[in-house]
Amino acid sequence: MLFNSIEFLYFFLVVTSLFFILPHRFRWSLLLAASCFFYMLFKPEYILILIFTIVVDYFAGILLENEHNEGKKRKYLIMSLVANIGVLAVFKYYNFLNDNVTGLATLFGCKNHIPAFTWVLPLGLSFHTFQAMSYTIEVYQGNQKAERHFGIYALYVMFYPQLVAGPIERPQNIVHQFHEKKYFNYDNAVLGLNLIVYGLFKKIVVADRLSVYVNQVYGHLQFANSISVFLAMVFFTIQIYADFSGYSDIARGTAKFMGYELMVNFDRPLLSSNLSEFWRRWHISLSTWFNDYLYLPLVAKWRNLGNLSVVFAVIITFLFSGLWHGAAWRFVVYGALHGAALAYEILTKKKRKKLFKNVPKRLMSFVGGICTFSYVCFTFIFFRAESFTQAGAIIKKLFEGSFSLNMVQLTAEKGPLSLMFNFLVIGLLALSYRLPSDLKLERSLWFIILGAFTIIILGKNVESEFIYFQF
């Protein structure tokens, strides 16, 4: 069931209505049942995977809290992490690893007899696996009490608004909220609807419209040139931002309507003046996950190396971050490019500050923003391309210097007019950055009406999946 479908509208209305009708003691069971139903509509048998990890981590949390022997606690934690990472490795990375073994075997004149599997990746596996792992880690570190109510813990993992594509919540933020009694609140309802409509605007009006141009260019590279490839590169960056942040907004709005607070996952990242700032504002729940559970422990472990500890840690973190996004080497390259650039920023920070100390801050911020956005756009080539070959072809086209304006004949759905609509919706997205704060519309029904009207007039009439569903 997609957030941008009429079925979800009916689902949301029914579940939310029942939520406020039922007594508090029954609400967790309603939300858990609704979440199971929501997930099973995609591929019902995969609910068994979630049940397995939920049972393992529920008992692991209790064992971790009750055990005072550090050695045994560490074993319980490792057992839990192995179970979660094992499931992720089998369903997401097995064929990737097997393909690489086959390649190595062929290189040495051997054959790989290990069979490949054709199963479909369980929806949102990376998201709810990381959320489950954060629970046992936080209990192990003493930052979270083990949840004794099995249904509440299951709901923490399966809460349907953020089950498929995040945000990846920490237990400290959300678990206690499921115990709290919620009442209908007008402000929560309006704020929630604002977020839902804004998220649908990002998805249906911006992302889905830009995707037409991007898909045409990537699908017909033989007809593309430097201008069309450049536009596709920029459009895809805005598309994936609008698509993913749109999902997060809908998730937050759906939860907010019922009185639950989910974390902000995006904070206008495309306006960042450097890459470090970009990663503090892009996919915040994943960035902070890797920061807390991988980057900081690595820095602490290698602290004797000084700045090199930070460099090594950031590169390793982003290699894993790239692999988290997809079981393909192009995603590893995507992560490596960001890791290398961040390492450069870290190593040259003092020198750059000294070198540009007399340059006005606004100018530095503007130039830095252009450079950061350009670099992010370039790295997303490896994210969007279906292979290294296609990524190489895109980069070659980008720098070959062919500037014929005939690209609109193929790469715009209906010629120049459609291309102009792309710039129009990007302009509307930029304008929306200022409307809520400047015009105080976040609590107004007029913003909802305006957003709904814009979606009807400019939205693409399709029910397309969100990009991050594949992860």
N, C-alpha and C positions, 0 to 999 in steps of 0.2 A: 504494500500500500504506500503510494507516494504522497508526500505532503502537498504536492501540487495537483492532486486529483480530487474529483468530486466525492469519491468514496471516503477520502480522509475527512472531508468536511462533515459528512454524516457521522463518521466514527467519532470525531471530536465532539460534535453536538451531543451525541448519545452518552458517551463516557463522562463528559463534563457535567451534564445534567444529572446523571445518576450519582456522580461524586458528591454533589451538594445536597441531593435528596437523602442519600444513605447516612445513617449515623456514623460517627467518626470511627468506631471500632471495626466497621466493615469496609472502610475505604481502601485500606492497603490491599485487601483481597480483590476488590474491584480493579484497582490499578494493575495489580499483578496479572490477573486474568486478561485484562485488556491488552497488556504488554505482550503476553504469550500469544494471544490471537493476532495482534499486529505483526509479530515476528514470523509466525507460522504461515501467514499469507504469502510470504516470499518462497520458502521451501520448508515445509512442516517438519521433516525428519531432523533438520539441523537444530531443533529445540533441544534435542538430546545432548548435543555438545554443551550448550549453555547449562543444562541441568547438571551435567558431570562436573564442570568447573565450579558451579555454585555450591554443590555439596562438598567438594574438596576444600574450597576456600572458607566455607562457613565453619567447618570443624577445625580447619587449620587455625583460624582466628581464635577460637576458644582454647585450643591447645597452646597457642603462643601466649595468651594472656595468663593461663594457669601455670605455665612452666617457668620456674625461676632459674633453672640451670641453663647458662648461656649456650653451652654446646648443644643441648637438646633443642633449645629454641631455634638456633641456627639451622638445625636439621629439619625442623618442621617448616621453616620458611623456605628452605631449598626445595623440599618436597612439593610445596604449593607452587613455587615458581616453575619448577620442572613440569608439573602437570599443565600449567597454563601455557608456558612457552612450547611444550611438547605438542599440544593441540594446534597452536599457531604454526609451528614448524611443519607438521604433517600436512595440514590443509593448505597452507599458503606457500611454503618453501620447498616442499618435497620434490616436486617436478623441476623446480629451478636448480636445486642441488643435483638431481639426477641428470639433468641435461648437461651440467658442467662436468660431471663424472664421465658421461658419454663422450664429451669433447676431449677430455684428457686421455681417455682410453683409446680413442681413435688416433690421437696424436702419437701414441706409442705403439700403434698397430694392434691394439687389443679391442675386445668387445665388452660392452657393459650389458650384463644379462638381467640387471635389476629392472623390473617393469615400471612403466610410467602409469599414472592414474589420471582419469579424465573427470574427476569430481569437480563440481562448481564450488568456488570459494564461498564459505558461509558469510552471509551479509554482516558487515560491521564487525568482523572477527577481531581485527586489530584494535578497534576501539574498546569493545567490552572486555577484551583480554587485558589491556593495559589498565582499565579501570579496576578490574578484579585484583590485579597484582598490586595496585596502589593500596588497596585495603589491607592485605596481609603485611605489606612493608610498613605501613603506618601503625598497625597493631604491634608488630615486632619492635618498632622504634619507640613504642609507648606514647605515640601521639593520638591514638584512637582506641577507645574501648571496644572489645569484641562485641559484636551484635548478637544477642542471645535469641532474638525473634527471627526464626528462619525465614518467614515470609517477608519481613522488612529487609533482611539482607538480600534475598532474591530480588526484591523490588529495586534495591540500590543498583544491582547489576543490570536489570531488565527494564527500568523505567522507560516507557516507550518514546517520549519526546527525544531523548538523546541516546537511544539504544544503538541506532544504526550508524550515526556519524558524529557522535559527541554533542557537546563538549565532554572530554574525559574528566569526570568529576572525582574529587578526593572525598573520602568518606566523611571527613570533618564538616564538609559543606552541606551534604545532602541527607545523610542517614538520619540525623536528629530531626530533620524537617518532616520525615514520614511518621514520626511519633507525635508531632504537634497537631492540634486540632485546627482545621482551616475553616474560615467562614467566607461567604461570598463578599467580595469587596469591589465596589465600583471602580476605584482607581486601578486595582490589579487587573480587572476585566478590560478596561480601556487600554492600559499599558500593554497587556498581553495581546490584544487585538492589533494594536499599533505595530508591535514587533512581528506578528504573523503576516500582516499586510505588507509591511516593509520587506520581510524576507521573501514573500511571493513576488513582490515587485523586482527584487534583485534577481530572482531565479527566472521568472517568466518573461519579464520585459527586457532585462539586461543580458543575463547569461544565455538564455535560449536564443535570443535574437543574434547575439554575437557568434554563437556556435555555428550558425549557418555559413557565415563567411569563413570561419576558421576551418570547418570541415571541408569546404570546397577547395581551399588552398592546399591543405594537407592531403586531400584525396586526388588532386590533379596537379601535382607539382610540375609536370612537364609543360603546363601552360602558364605557370606563375613566373613572376620576375621579382626584382629586389623590392619594389614598392609593395606588391601584394603580400610577399613573405613578411616584410616589416610590419605591415598592418595586421597580418594574422598573428604575429608574435605578440604585438601589443594587445590586440583584441583578446587573445587567449588568456593573458595575464589578468585582464579585467574580468573575463568570463569566469575563470576559476575562482577569483575572489568573490564575485557576485554569487556564484553558484554555492560555494561552501559557506560563506558568511550568511547567505540567505537561508540555508538549512539551519545554521546555528540560531539565527533570529527567530525562525519559526519554532524551533525547539524551545527556546527561552520563553517565547510568547505563549506557547501551549502550556508550559509549566506555570508561568506567571499568572495565567487566568485562574488556576486553581490555588494560587498562593505560594507556589514553590519557586525558589530562586536558583537558577542555574548560572554558572559563571559566564562572564563575557569572554567570547572566544576570539574576537577580532576587534581591533581598535584603530581603524583607518590606516592599515599598514602600508598602503601604496603612497602615502604622504611622508614616509620615513626619510630622514636625511642621511642615514647610513644603514649598513646591513645589520649591525647590532640592534639598532632601534627597530628595524623591520621584524626581526625575530622576537622582539619583546611584544610586538603588536599583531603578529600573524600566527594563527592557530595556537593561541596562548596556552590552552590546556595541554597540548602535546609538547610545546617548547618547555613549559615549566616541569612537565613529567620527566623529560630527558635531563633537564637542568638539575633537578633534585635527586634523581635516582641513578644517573650515570655520570654527568659532567662533574658535579661537585665531589662525589666520591673519588673520581679519577684525579682531580686536582689535589685533593687531600692526600691521596696515596703517593703522588709524585711531587709533593710540595718542595722537596729538596732540589728540584730542577729549576726552581724559579719560574720565569716567564715561559720556559719551555713546557712546564707542566700544563699551563693553560692552553698553549698551542696544541700539544698532543691530545689533550682532553677534548678540545673543541673539534678537532678533525675527526677523532674517533666517534664522538657523539653524533656528528653530522653524517658520517658514513652509515651508522646504524639508523639514523633518522631517514636517510635516503632509502635504505633497505626496508624500513617500516612501510614506506609508501608503496612499494611494489617489489615483487620477486623478479627483478630484472636488473642487469648491470647498468642500464641507462639511469635508473633511479639512484644507484650508488654513485654514478658520475654527478648527478644532480646534487646529491648530498656533499660530495667531495668539493664541488665548485663553491658551495656555500661555506663549507668548513675552511677551505683555503683562503677565501676572501675575508672571513672573520679572523683567521689567524693573522693575516696581513694587517687588518685594522688594529688588532691587539699589539702587534710588534712595532707598529709605526705611529701609534697614537700620540706619544710625546713629541716625536719629531714633526708630525704634521701640525700639532698644536703650536709648536714653536715657529714653524715655517709660515703658517698662515695667521699668525697672531694679529697682524695689522689689517687683515681682510674683514670687512663688516660681517657680522654674524648672519644677517639676513641673506647676504650674497652667498656665504658659505653654505647656509642651509638650503638655498635654492639650487646651487650647483650640486651639492651633495645629494639632494633629492632626485635630480635628473640622472646622475650617475647611478644611484642605487636602483631606481626604477628601471633603467636600461639594463643593468646587470641582472636583475630579477627576471625581466622579460627574456633575456638571453638564456638563462638557466632553465626556464620553463620549456624551452625547445626540447630538452631531453625528457621532460615530464610528459609532454603532449605527443611526441613522436612515437611511432609504434616499433621502431627499431633504431639501432645505431646508423644503419644505412640511410633511413629517412631523415634522421637528425643531421647527418652529414650533408645530405642533399639540401636541406633547409638552410643550413649555415652557408653552403656554397652559393645558393641563390641569393642569400642576403647580401653577400659581399661581391657578387659578380658585376654589379653596376648596371643592370638593365632596368631602365626607368620608363618603359612604355606605359602609357595610361590606358591601354586596352585591357588591363587586368580586370576591369569591372565587368567585362562581357561574360566572364566565367565565374569569377570569385565573389560576385554579389548576386544574391538570389534573383533580384529583378532589376539588375543594372544599377546605375548611379543613385536612383531614388532609395533603394534598399541600403546602399552604403551610407547615404545621408542619414537614414534612420539609425544606423549604428552610432554615428557621432551624436545624434540627438539623445539616445538613451544613455550614452556615457555622460553627456552633459547633465541630464536629469539626475543621474547617480551622484555626480559631483555636487549638484545643487542640494541634494537630499542630505549631504553632510552638514549643511548649515541650517536647514529648515527647523529641525526639532529644537535646537538650542537657541536660535535667534528669534523664532516666532512662538516659542513656548507651546508647541502643538502636541507634545508627547502625551498630554492628558485629554486631548480633544478628539471628539468623534469626527470632526471635519477632516482631520488628517487621514483617518481610516477611509472616509468616503472619497477623498481625493486620490488616495492610493488605489482603491478598488476601481475607480473610474479610469485611472492611468493603465492599470493592468488589462482592463477590458478593451481599451482603445489600442494600446501599443503592444500588448503581450502576444507571444507566439501561441497559437492554439494547438499545443502538443502537450503530452504528459511524458516528459523526458526524465530519466533518472538523474539524480545528483551525482556529480563526478566522483565524489569521495565514497560512494557506495562500493566501489571496486576495492577499497582498502579495508 
